[in-house]
Amino acid sequence: MTDDNKEIMELSHEPVPGYKGAFYISITVGSLYLALILYNTLF
């Protein structure tokens, strides 16, 4: 059997609204928290 006859299977899903905003908010809050920790350790 050759590889030419095989089909490519792709797993996909529909995006859920709201997760993109929650992701960016959590990354921003985490970055600000780490910046605050770094600021407090230096000064």
C-alpha positions in Angstrom: 0.0 0.0 0.0 1.4 3.4 -0.9 1.0 6.7 0.9 -0.7 8.3 -2.1 -4.0 6.6 -1.4 -4.3 7.8 2.3 -6.5 10.7 3.2 -5.3 13.5 5.5 -7.5 13.6 8.6 -7.9 17.0 10.2 -9.3 17.7 13.7 -11.0 21.0 13.9 -13.5 22.9 16.0 -15.5 26.1 16.0 -14.0 28.9 18.1 -15.9 29.8 21.3 -16.4 33.6 21.6 -15.0 35.2 24.8 -12.0 33.0 25.2 -9.7 35.3 23.2 -10.5 38.2 25.4 -10.1 36.2 28.6 -6.7 35.0 27.4 -5.4 38.5 26.8 -6.8 39.7 30.1 -5.1 36.9 32.0 -1.8 37.4 30.3 -1.9 41.1 31.0 -2.8 40.6 34.7 0.0 38.0 35.1 2.5 40.2 33.4 1.6 43.1 35.7 1.8 40.9 38.7 5.3 39.7 37.7 6.4 43.3 37.0 5.1 44.3 40.5 7.1 41.5 42.1 10.3 42.5 40.2 9.8 46.2 41.1 9.4 45.3 44.8 12.5 43.2 44.8 14.7 45.9 43.2 13.5 48.9 45.3 
